[in-house]
């Protein structure tokens, strides 16, 4: 199973932090970021290409009728 890494950089002097997730595919990391968003104000958000990747095949997963 691939590693999933959450990196948190804290700037104590400025009172800010950044969160980066690696190894997640699809929207699996979204809940992690939402938990940190509840602690303060988001000043910058970057969505990585992996956010749109589906499990296993690298394609975005869509469903519907």
Secondary structure, DSSP 8 states (H G I E B T S, - for coil): ----EEEEEEETTTTEEEEEEES--TTTTHHHHHHHHTTS--------GGGG--TTTSS------
